[in-house]
Amino acid sequence: MDTLPISPLAIPVAAVAALVIGAIWYNPKVFGNAWMRASGMTEEKMKSGNMAVIFGLALLFAAMLAVLLMQFTNHQWGALGMIGGEPEGAKASFEAFMADYGDAYRTFKHGALHGTIFGVFGALPIIGTIALFERKNAKYIFINSGYWIVTLAVMGAILCGWN
């Protein structure tokens, strides 16, 4: 049995997906102009900063989020946690359980559902709370949390469906 119930490529692919979706979502022809107005961003400010650091850290943060999201999309992680994460030392009943249910609910659709739930109940409240204290408007909250809800749905689909 594999020790990790996930494809090792799923995490970096899910992380890159976050950047690709962001490039589309925040494009001026989609939500980019509205986001700039809502956030107070200017063209001048957009050109400042070290883009390699910004995109490098964004990719790292997306990978960290993918690792966390994996715990929510793949139910097999719960079974692995029940035995302390060491399948080699598990009882025979664990092998039998994983043989019967190791691929249960491992679909892109199921992962997208859990990613969406994670976005609505995770990203939205975090972004919304920060935005309220920063005195940002509802448009800012919905553009940014909308991006994360869609992104987490896609990331969840990749993490759960890619076997």
Secondary structure as UniProt FT lines:
FT   TURN            8..9
FT   HELIX           10..25
FT   HELIX           28..32
FT   HELIX           33..39
FT   HELIX           43..47
FT   HELIX           51..73
FT   HELIX           76..82
FT   TURN            83..85
FT   HELIX           87..89
FT   HELIX           92..101
FT   TURN            102..105
FT   HELIX           108..118
FT   HELIX           119..123
FT   HELIX           124..133
FT   TURN            134..135
FT   HELIX           138..161
//
